């Protein structure tokens, strides 16, 4: 998901997105551990997506606190 799409979501939506991405990342890690993962690049992609969503979430929370 692109940053522009994430910025359109509210705080609750972003928290749900982070949780969803973390579950997906965990599943990919388990697939890698059992050697069932074909495309290991997806691990990095999900990690970056989590970081992107967390960054935007922090920005929105900081803006709401002011």
C-alpha positions as CSV (number, residue, x, y, z in Angstrom):
1,X,0.0,0.0,0.0
2,X,1.4,3.4,-0.9
3,X,1.9,6.2,1.5
4,X,-0.8,8.4,-0.1
5,X,-3.3,5.6,0.5
6,X,-2.2,5.2,4.1
7,X,-2.5,9.0,4.7
8,X,-6.2,8.9,3.8
9,X,-6.9,6.4,6.7
10,X,-7.7,7.5,10.2
11,X,-5.8,6.4,13.3
12,X,-7.9,3.3,13.9
13,X,-7.5,2.2,10.3
14,X,-3.8,2.6,10.4
15,X,-3.6,0.6,13.6
16,X,-5.6,-2.2,12.0
17,X,-3.3,-2.0,8.9
18,X,-0.2,-2.3,11.1
19,X,-1.6,-5.3,12.9
20,X,-2.6,-6.9,9.6
21,X,0.9,-6.4,8.1
22,X,2.5,-7.8,11.3
23,X,0.4,-10.9,11.0
24,X,1.4,-11.3,7.4
25,X,5.1,-10.8,8.2
26,X,4.9,-13.4,10.9
27,X,3.3,-15.9,8.5
28,X,6.1,-15.2,5.9
29,X,8.8,-15.7,8.6
30,X,7.2,-19.1,9.5
31,X,7.1,-20.1,5.8
32,X,10.8,-19.2,5.6
33,X,11.7,-21.2,8.7
34,X,9.9,-24.3,7.2
35,X,11.5,-23.6,3.8
36,X,8.1,-23.1,2.1
37,X,8.7,-19.5,1.1
38,X,9.6,-19.1,-2.6
39,X,10.1,-15.3,-2.8
40,X,12.1,-14.1,0.1
41,X,11.9,-10.5,-1.1
42,X,8.3,-10.3,0.3
43,X,9.8,-10.3,3.8
44,X,11.6,-7.0,3.1
45,X,8.5,-5.6,1.4
46,X,6.3,-6.3,4.4
47,X,8.9,-5.0,6.8
48,X,9.1,-1.7,4.9
49,X,5.3,-1.5,4.6
50,X,5.0,-1.9,8.4
51,X,7.6,0.8,8.9
52,X,5.7,3.1,6.5
53,X,2.4,2.6,8.2
54,X,3.9,3.1,11.7
55,X,5.6,6.3,10.5
56,X,2.3,7.7,9.2
57,X,0.5,6.6,12.3
58,X,3.0,8.4,14.6
59,X,2.7,11.5,12.5
60,X,-1.1,11.5,12.9
61,X,-0.9,10.8,16.6
62,X,1.6,13.7,17.1
63,X,-0.7,16.0,15.1
64,X,-3.7,15.0,17.2
65,X,-1.8,15.6,20.4
66,X,-1.1,19.2,19.5
